[in-house]
Amino acid sequence: TIISQYANSPILTDLIESFNASVDQTQNIDDFYDSRNITEKEFYSTSRQVKITAPCYSINNVEIWGATAMIVSELLDVLN
């Protein structure tokens, strides 16, 4: 597959290692359901020329927003 062709890419492995170092993987998923950690963030889409409001999660001083937060939000809906 295409993914397997890049599995040993130095850029990809550095990105994954950097992510793993900055995110506490032991953090409980319940923190994503905690309303104190959920807000909304507005940003401007230059391609569509519109203002978009997206969910934003702030967990362990890391802000997760935009498409990533939308995916997390949908995942949490499925898990409920």
N, CA and C atoms as a LAMMPS dump frame, in Angstrom:
ITEM: TIMESTEP
0
ITEM: NUMBER OF ATOMS
240
ITEM: BOX BOUNDS ff ff ff
-5.0000000000000000e+02 5.0000000000000000e+02
-5.0000000000000000e+02 5.0000000000000000e+02
-5.0000000000000000e+02 5.0000000000000000e+02
ITEM: ATOMS id mol type element x y z
1 1 1 N 0.836 -1.192 0
2 1 2 C 0 0 0
3 1 3 C 0.879 1.253 0
4 2 1 N 0.237 2.368 -0.247
5 2 2 C 0.979 3.637 -0.26
6 2 3 C 1.566 3.932 1.112
7 3 1 N 0.779 3.692 2.153
8 3 2 C 1.264 3.971 3.509
9 3 3 C 2.52 3.179 3.812
10 4 1 N 2.543 1.9 3.45
11 4 2 C 3.701 1.074 3.772
12 4 3 C 4.966 1.559 3.072
13 5 1 N 4.816 2.242 1.949
14 5 2 C 5.979 2.782 1.242
15 5 3 C 6.665 3.878 2.053
16 6 1 N 5.907 4.525 2.919
17 6 2 C 6.444 5.638 3.698
18 6 3 C 6.653 5.292 5.16
19 7 1 N 6.451 4.044 5.524
20 7 2 C 6.521 3.64 6.926
21 7 3 C 7.872 3.939 7.559
22 8 1 N 8.94 3.884 6.785
23 8 2 C 10.275 4.154 7.323
24 8 3 C 10.803 5.514 6.919
25 9 1 N 9.929 6.374 6.46
26 9 2 C 10.337 7.722 6.079
27 9 3 C 10.848 8.471 7.305
28 10 1 N 12.043 9.057 7.241
29 10 2 C 12.569 9.799 8.389
30 10 3 C 11.652 10.951 8.8
31 11 1 N 11.038 11.603 7.849
32 11 2 C 10.137 12.714 8.183
33 11 3 C 8.923 12.194 8.936
34 12 1 N 8.342 11.102 8.451
35 12 2 C 7.165 10.533 9.1
36 12 3 C 7.495 9.992 10.481
37 13 1 N 8.594 9.276 10.618
38 13 2 C 8.951 8.732 11.934
39 13 3 C 9.292 9.846 12.919
40 14 1 N 9.935 10.926 12.444
41 14 2 C 10.209 12.079 13.322
42 14 3 C 8.913 12.729 13.776
43 15 1 N 7.966 12.841 12.858
44 15 2 C 6.672 13.43 13.193
45 15 3 C 5.955 12.59 14.24
46 16 1 N 5.957 11.29 14.065
47 16 2 C 5.295 10.393 15.025
48 16 3 C 5.99 10.45 16.379
49 17 1 N 7.315 10.443 16.383
50 17 2 C 8.058 10.521 17.649
51 17 3 C 7.802 11.841 18.36
52 18 1 N 7.747 12.924 17.609
53 18 2 C 7.469 14.235 18.185
54 18 3 C 6.073 14.263 18.796
55 19 1 N 5.094 13.703 18.069
56 19 2 C 3.726 13.638 18.577
57 19 3 C 3.683 12.819 19.865
58 20 1 N 4.309 11.649 19.855
59 20 2 C 4.304 10.779 21.033
60 20 3 C 4.967 11.449 22.233
61 21 1 N 5.984 12.255 21.987
62 21 2 C 6.678 12.944 23.081
63 21 3 C 5.833 14.066 23.671
64 22 1 N 4.986 14.686 22.86
65 22 2 C 4.229 15.843 23.343
66 22 3 C 2.837 15.503 23.853
67 23 1 N 2.352 14.302 23.573
68 23 2 C 1.008 13.913 23.991
69 23 3 C 1.108 12.803 25.029
70 24 1 N 0.42 13.016 26.129
71 24 2 C 0.385 12.001 27.178
72 24 3 C -0.571 10.896 26.749
73 25 1 N -0.003 9.774 26.323
74 25 2 C -0.83 8.689 25.804
75 25 3 C -1.591 7.941 26.883
76 26 1 N -1.262 8.229 28.136
77 26 2 C -1.985 7.578 29.226
78 26 3 C -3.187 8.407 29.662
79 27 1 N -3.338 9.584 29.086
80 27 2 C -4.452 10.464 29.448
81 27 3 C -5.778 9.748 29.208
82 28 1 N -6.663 9.897 30.131
83 28 2 C -7.937 9.21 30.075
84 28 3 C -8.85 9.839 29.024
85 29 1 N -9.516 9.008 28.249
86 29 2 C -10.426 9.501 27.21
87 29 3 C -11.579 10.301 27.815
88 30 1 N -11.858 10.082 29.097
89 30 2 C -12.931 10.834 29.754
90 30 3 C -12.671 12.338 29.722
91 31 1 N -11.408 12.733 29.642
92 31 2 C -11.086 14.16 29.575
93 31 3 C -11.672 14.809 28.331
94 32 1 N -11.871 14.03 27.274
95 32 2 C -12.477 14.574 26.067
96 32 3 C -13.972 14.813 26.254
97 33 1 N -14.583 14.139 27.223
98 33 2 C -16.006 14.327 27.51
99 33 3 C -16.228 15.421 28.555
100 34 1 N -15.198 15.818 29.258
101 34 2 C -15.304 16.825 30.314
102 34 3 C -15.582 18.189 29.69
103 35 1 N -16.726 18.766 30.015
104 35 2 C -17.142 20.032 29.398
105 35 3 C -16.163 21.169 29.673
106 36 1 N -15.381 21.068 30.742
107 36 2 C -14.381 22.119 31.021
108 36 3 C -13.259 22.116 29.987
109 37 1 N -13.087 21.01 29.284
110 37 2 C -12.02 20.897 28.284
111 37 3 C -12.503 21.137 26.858
112 38 1 N -13.807 21.4 26.707
113 38 2 C -14.382 21.558 25.374
114 38 3 C -14.835 22.994 25.164
115 39 1 N -14.352 23.597 24.1
116 39 2 C -14.785 24.933 23.712
117 39 3 C -14.996 24.925 22.203
118 40 1 N -15.175 26.096 21.663
119 40 2 C -15.241 26.235 20.212
120 40 3 C -14.229 27.284 19.788
121 41 1 N -13.709 27.115 18.606
122 41 2 C -12.725 28.052 18.075
123 41 3 C -13.213 28.51 16.705
124 42 1 N -13.124 29.804 16.469
125 42 2 C -13.5 30.341 15.169
126 42 3 C -12.252 30.571 14.335
127 43 1 N -12.332 30.219 13.08
128 43 2 C -11.248 30.526 12.159
129 43 3 C -11.841 30.858 10.809
130 44 1 N -11.048 31.498 10.009
131 44 2 C -11.524 31.967 8.709
132 44 3 C -10.976 31.072 7.612
133 45 1 N -11.869 30.542 6.798
134 45 2 C -11.472 29.711 5.664
135 45 3 C -11.247 30.617 4.468
136 46 1 N -9.991 30.753 4.078
137 46 2 C -9.69 31.612 2.931
138 46 3 C -10.179 31.003 1.626
139 47 1 N -10.231 29.68 1.568
140 47 2 C -10.68 29.046 0.33
141 47 3 C -12.182 29.22 0.119
142 48 1 N -12.935 29.198 1.216
143 48 2 C -14.395 29.339 1.104
144 48 3 C -14.887 30.739 1.442
145 49 1 N -13.975 31.579 1.947
146 49 2 C -14.319 32.955 2.315
147 49 3 C -15.431 33.008 3.371
148 50 1 N -15.353 32.123 4.342
149 50 2 C -16.351 32.092 5.41
150 50 3 C -15.667 31.877 6.76
151 51 1 N -16.378 32.275 7.803
152 51 2 C -15.912 32.02 9.161
153 51 3 C -16.486 30.669 9.597
154 52 1 N -15.648 29.816 10.154
155 52 2 C -16.057 28.476 10.562
156 52 3 C -15.866 28.338 12.069
157 53 1 N -16.835 27.736 12.715
158 53 2 C -16.727 27.428 14.135
159 53 3 C -16.525 25.926 14.272
160 54 1 N -15.48 25.552 14.998
161 54 2 C -15.15 24.133 15.152
162 54 3 C -14.928 23.825 16.628
163 55 1 N -15.173 22.57 17.016
164 55 2 C -14.895 22.2 18.399
165 55 3 C -13.408 22.311 18.691
166 56 1 N -13.104 22.591 19.944
167 56 2 C -11.714 22.713 20.382
168 56 3 C -11.595 22.019 21.731
169 57 1 N -10.626 21.139 21.847
170 57 2 C -10.352 20.448 23.103
171 57 3 C -9.021 20.974 23.651
172 58 1 N -9.03 21.32 24.922
173 58 2 C -7.798 21.756 25.573
174 58 3 C -7.498 20.761 26.689
175 59 1 N -6.514 19.897 26.428
176 59 2 C -6.182 18.837 27.372
177 59 3 C -4.673 18.851 27.602
178 60 1 N -4.295 18.92 28.869
179 60 2 C -2.869 18.991 29.24
180 60 3 C -2.159 20.141 28.525
181 61 1 N -2.817 21.273 28.446
182 61 2 C -2.268 22.472 27.798
183 61 3 C -1.98 22.279 26.317
184 62 1 N -2.618 21.288 25.711
185 62 2 C -2.511 21.076 24.266
186 62 3 C -3.88 21.369 23.677
187 63 1 N -3.898 22.248 22.686
188 63 2 C -5.157 22.612 22.037
189 63 3 C -5.35 21.771 20.782
190 64 1 N -6.454 21.051 20.731
191 64 2 C -6.783 20.216 19.579
192 64 3 C -8.012 20.845 18.936
193 65 1 N -7.862 21.324 17.702
194 65 2 C -8.977 22.025 17.07
195 65 3 C -8.988 21.749 15.574
196 66 1 N -9.927 22.359 14.903
197 66 2 C -10.018 22.204 13.457
198 66 3 C -10.469 20.812 13.072
199 67 1 N -9.944 20.325 11.976
200 67 2 C -10.351 19.024 11.447
201 67 3 C -10.08 17.904 12.45
202 68 1 N -8.969 18.002 13.174
203 68 2 C -8.643 16.962 14.162
204 68 3 C -9.714 16.907 15.243
205 69 1 N -10.121 18.062 15.748
206 69 2 C -11.16 18.103 16.783
207 69 3 C -12.501 17.635 16.236
208 70 1 N -12.777 17.943 14.979
209 70 2 C -14.026 17.468 14.369
210 70 3 C -14.046 15.942 14.31
211 71 1 N -12.903 15.356 13.965
212 71 2 C -12.799 13.898 13.91
213 71 3 C -12.951 13.305 15.303
214 72 1 N -12.3 13.917 16.295
215 72 2 C -12.418 13.446 17.679
216 72 3 C -13.871 13.53 18.135
217 73 1 N -14.53 14.639 17.825
218 73 2 C -15.926 14.825 18.2
219 73 3 C -16.81 13.736 17.603
220 74 1 N -16.598 13.428 16.331
221 74 2 C -17.383 12.376 15.691
222 74 3 C -17.077 11.008 16.297
223 75 1 N -15.818 10.76 16.629
224 75 2 C -15.446 9.497 17.259
225 75 3 C -16.144 9.352 18.608
226 76 1 N -16.159 10.425 19.396
227 76 2 C -16.813 10.378 20.697
228 76 3 C -18.311 10.125 20.559
229 77 1 N -18.927 10.697 19.524
230 77 2 C -20.351 10.434 19.267
231 77 3 C -20.572 8.953 18.984
232 78 1 N -19.685 8.363 18.203
233 78 2 C -19.812 6.939 17.871
234 78 3 C -19.606 6.083 19.128
235 79 1 N -18.672 6.477 19.978
236 79 2 C -18.4 5.712 21.191
237 79 3 C -19.538 5.79 22.2
238 80 1 N -20.32 6.86 22.127
239 80 2 C -21.476 6.981 23.035
240 80 3 C -22.49 6.016 22.578
